[in-house]
Amino acid sequence: MFSFACAQVKENQMYSSPQAPVGNKRLTVPSSVKPVLNEWMRDAFVMHGPDGNYYLTGTTAAHGRRFRDEPHCWDYNDGIYMWTSKDLKNWSPLGLVWSFDKDAAEWQKKGKPIKPGAKSVNGDLLDSVYRALWAPELHYIKSRKKWIIAACMNGGMGSFILESTSGKPEGPYVNIPANKNGAIFPDIDLSVFEDEDKSVYLVGHNHLITKMNDDLSDIVEPFKEFKETPYNPEPYIEGVWLDKHNGKYQLLQTVWSVKQPNGTYSYIGNKGNSKDVHSYDVVVSEADNIYGPYGPRYPAILEGGHNNLFKDSKGEWWSTTFFNPRGAMGRRFPVTCRVGLVPVKWVDGKLMPDSERASQFYKNFKAKDEIIK
């Protein structure tokens, strides 16, 4: 009996609990949160620039394209669009800051053919080519006084880093030397993290990390896996974001909750294309060392997946969201694929939504061209 109990404790230390607290309002994106911009967008990303302005980008649909049904980004789009704001409420367009037609390298322009009749995971009928830019992130590297963008492409074409040639967030942007002829990272969802010692890291899908060189032109070593406390078995995970709070590294990832036969919800069960997914949730783990080991994951922001964190001018924390249309929860959103901003806070060292700040922020708030559906 004693040996069994010891074995159970050891197993609990080896793996994160897969229990998804669906229905916990305290951990769910507050109902007061709504779109702040009428622009079709996934993977919304907001950062606070050194000039005091906020900058927004994300995965967008091609402007001017006529869609058979709803807009989407599953086959092709035109590049990276950007917006700016002084107050997080009123957003002004900076336009197309990087385009496939004018700025892309040959390997990025080429794309990959799509079989006739193919559809996306959401059922969208696809056109003839995969050539979409996904999940762009804008970063100001303080120690280098340099603006860079991390982004990826669909169709298995990998991720890359762009740098501004003007020293301004709106670019123009060019490929860094490491990805002029091919992807710097073979998978999706590449992110960037600058540490307090001025080291700059790339963090990518499937739990991978590496360090960049001093001039940010390349990586110094191959990507390697974080040491984590995984689920057992590990499901499909995406939308990685690395941050720091109270001197500890915070690894944010996005996992789908899946309803179980007994009515509970678990983060185990989705292999990437499951039709039974429920909500798109942010889970967090913490470590003293950037490479890990990271402790057990905990659910932090339910229905707020593929996000990033940023601080405002008062030092308060925020998270992005985009109202993912997929899954049981997505079908309940009145509007999907639009950027929303979620005030968040740290309680006993753990990240969670801040409902009180959300209510204050969205009180009497109406975005320009607000969507009514």
C-alpha positions, 0 to 999 in steps of 0.5 A: 500500500505504501509503495503504491502511494509513493508511486502515485505521488511520483507520477503526479510530480512527473505529469501535469493534471489534465483537468480542465475547469470548464465553467469556472467563471473566475478563470474564463475570459470575462463576458464584458470583453468584446472586439476593440477593432472591426477587422477579421483577425486570428492570433491577435498580438499587442505590444507596448512600444518604447514610444508609449504607443501600442501596436497591434498585428495578427493573422488577417484575411487578404484585403480586397478578396471576395470570399465564398462565405466568411473571411479566412486565412487557411489558404492565402493572404497578403502579408502583415497589417499593423495598427497603433493606439494610444489608449487601447481603445482607438486604433489607427491603421499603419497599413500593410507593413510587409507583403508577399508581392513586394517584400517576400523572399522567393521561397516565401512567395512560391507557396504550395499547391492545394488539391481541388476541393480541399477544406480547412478545419473549419470547413472553408473551401480552399483556393489553389495555393497555401501561401498565408502568413500566420501569427505575426509578432512585433517585438522591440529588442530594447538592448539592440534598439531594433524592431523585429517581427516573428511570423510563420507560414501555412503549408508546412513552410516554417517560420522566419524573422524580419527586421525593420530597416527604418528603425520604426515599427511600421518598417519596411521589413526584410528577412534576416540573413538566416531565413533569406533562403529558407525558414529559420524554424521548420514549424509554426508559432515562432515567438521572441523573448528578450531576457534581462541579461540582454539575451534574445531567444526564439521559442517555437511550436512543439516546446522548442527554444534557442538563442539568437546571436548578438546582431540577431542575424541568426541562431547560435545553436539548434532548437532544443526542447524545454524541460516540462511537466507534460500531460500524459499523454501529451495533446496537440499544443500551440500558441507559445508565449514566454514571459517573466514575472517576479523573477521566474519564467512563465511559459504560456501555451494553448490547449483545447479542452475536450469533453469526456464521456462522464461530462468532465473536461480534459486537456487530453484527447485532442490530436490537432483535428478533433471535432469534439473540442470545447474551449481554447484555453491558456495554460501556464507553467513556471521555472527558475531557468529559461530552459526548465524544468517547468513545473506543473501546468495550470489553467489560466485563461479559459477561451483566451488561447493563442495570446500574448501578454503585455503591460500598459503605461500603468504597469498593469497586465493584459492578454490578447484574445480573438474569439476562436470560432471553433469548438463548442464555445466558439459557436456561442460567441456572437462575433468571432475572429476579432481582437479582444483585450483581456485585463489579467492579474497575478493572484498568489503567483498565478495568472488569471483574468481580472474581471473588475478591470475588464468591466471598467475598461469596456463600460460604455466602450464602443469600437469604431465600426462596431460589429452587430451580428 
